[in-house]
Amino acid sequence: MRRHLGLILVAALLTGACGGGSSPAGPTTPTTPGGSSGASATIMGSVQGPVANPMTAASPGAALTGVTVTVVGTAISSPSDAAGRFMLPNVPAGTVQLQFTGGGANATVTLGTVQSSQTVDVVVAISGATASVESDVRSGAGEAQLEGRVESLPPTTAALTFKAAGRTVKTDSSTRFLDGSQTRTFADLRIGMRVHAKGSLSGDTFTATVVELQNSNTTLPVEVNGTIDSLTGSAAAFQFKIGSRLIKGDANTAFFGDGDKPDTFADLKEGSRVEVKGEQRDGFVYATRIHINNPGDDGPGEDTSASIDGPLVSMSGTIPDLVLLVGTTTVRTSSGTEVKRRGDVQTLATIKIGQTLHVIGVRQADGSLVARRIEIDDDATGGEFEIEGSLGGLKGTCPSVQFGVNGFSITTGAATTFAGGACTSLKSGDKVTVKGTRQADGSVAATKVTRN
């Protein structure tokens, strides 16, 4: 996670928040009904294209323009500017829901416990109806807080200093490192690890008194979509940028395209739009796979890429060669089809009838789609549910415990079976696979929890 400015005077933000003299667009409504600036918060930040699995993202994707950000339940809104930045002053304190519309987006995220006089700087990654908070930095009301992914560590940074959420985080011998109830040290930090720091913020430097290690899983894949800039090197060793994010590859990087002929390094061009899948490294993403979107591969001027949304009506075939009916469109999957739920990488086995799916793929002559990616947007109440991710917020007494996996509330009970360890062995940060039933309130009653 990432990024930009923390608490800065609004006047300073309006003159320099985007670093190039382009100021964030102002809100359409300057005040909240019945509100006042002294009893309200300022929410600012940026909207980015789909980047990484939220468990591992450490840098922004390409900025999204033409997106309107609205505080749900109010008339406060702001369009994103050329750098993807927005600013929402006079936001009522409490739980805040942001809605993102336009520019291909129609999604919401929730920010918990926003305080009066607080400035909240967020980076939100959006893909259609899916949005996730990539980083969250708060200051101005009591103790400053920072939440994001570790991007750099020594020797790239100074001793006892790391980079997260786009800020330099300084620690010293008095800084406490915690992992649930366990005490850790600076040496336990890893690139891609999600942390929550408390302390003080001055400019882009955060001085931490406490660093909480929220998720030790750093191996999930990173994804960055956008347009190639500053391409240099050869097939043996090359690099380019997507937005502000540095991508590197080599002879082991695989290339794919939409056309009939296989793509190679020679097909990479300045300005080409690509989908990069890889691994987070210290200060860059190592590309294991690059998909090049070349409309011309299928004929002059023809672009066969497409996306659809709808309920999964029927499913046949065997994994990985499934035939799905999504709404009224036939969708075919393969071993190359990627499945995600709220950014977390899943398997084709996670797909169940009744789910609402967002499918991205290549349109065929018969109107069907060959799926490159399937995003699970929602599950039918009472339907089968499966998710793989890292456990957090564990509470309760076995066998009746409650925890979260990537935003989903999971509950267990006497009928839940546990694999890979007993219920009592679960701890925050564990990688788990949960199978269960979706409840009317959006929670999941787990039938099986597997500790991976």
QUIPEJO-V217274 format. One line per field, one symbol per residue. ss: DSSP state (A for helix, B for strand, O for the rest). A space follows every 50 residues. Layout:
ss: ???
//
This chain:
ss: OBOOOOOOOAAAAAAAOOOOOOOOBOBOOOOOOOOOAAABBBBBBBBBOO OOOOOOOOOOOOBOOOOBBBBOOOOOBBBOOOOOBBBBBBBBOBBBBBBB BBOOBBBBBBBBBBOOOOBBBBBBBBBOOBBBBBBBBBBOOOOBBBBBBB BBOOOOOOOOBBBBOBBBBBOOOOOBBBBOOBBBOAAAOOOOOBBBBBBB BBOOBBBBBBBBBBBOOOOOOBBBBBBOBBBBBBOOBBBBBBOOBBBBBB OOOBBBBOOOOOOOAAAOOOOOBBBBBBBBBOOBBBBBBBBBBOAAAAOO OOOOBBBBBBBBBBBBBBOOBBBBBBOOBBBBOOOOOBBBBOOBBBOAAA OOOOOBBBBBBBBOOOOOBBBBBBBBBBOOOOOBBBBBBBBBBBBBBOOB BBBBBOOBBBBOOOOOBBBOOOAAAOOOOOBBBBBBBBOOOOOBBBBBBB BO
//
